[in-house]
C-alpha cells in the first residue's frame, strides 16, 4: 500500500509540475482538498498579517513625522526670534528658517500621503471582511 501511495503522490507532483499535459489524466491525490484549503488559509493569513504589519508601520511613521513637525516648528520659531525677522518675504530672513520651513512642508505632505495610504488599506480590509484592530 505504501508504494501505491508514493506512486500516486509522485504522479500527482509530476502532473502539477507540468510533465503531463492533459488535465484529464490528473491522478487523484487523497489530500488535494486539504492541501488547497490549507494553501488558501495560509495565503489569507499572510495577506491579513501583512496588512496589519503595514498599517502598524504606517502609523509609526506618521507618529514620527508628527513629532518631527512639532520639533521643526519650535526650531523655526527659535530661529525667527534669534534673528528678529518673522517675515519670509524679507531679504534678511534666516536661511536656516527657510530650509526648516521647506522641510516642514515636506513632512506635512508625507503625513498626508501616509494617511491616505492608511485609509486605503483600511478600506480594502473592510471590503475583504477582515477586522484589523490596530
Number of C-alpha atoms within 10 A of each C-alpha: 6 7 8 9 12 11 13 17 17 14 19 19 15 14 17 14 10 11 10 14 11 9 10 7 11 16 17 11 15 11 9 11 10 10 12 11 11 12 12 12 12 12 12 13 12 12 13 17 13 12 18 19 13 15 21 15 13 17 17 12 15 21 13 13 18 16 11 16 21 11 12 18 15 12 16 20 13 13 20 18 11 10 13 12 16 16 11 14 8 9 9 12 17 20 12 13 22 14 11 18 18 12 15 21 12 14 19 17 12 15 21 13 13 17 15 12 15 20 13 12 17 18 12 13 17 12 10 10 9 12 12 14 7 8
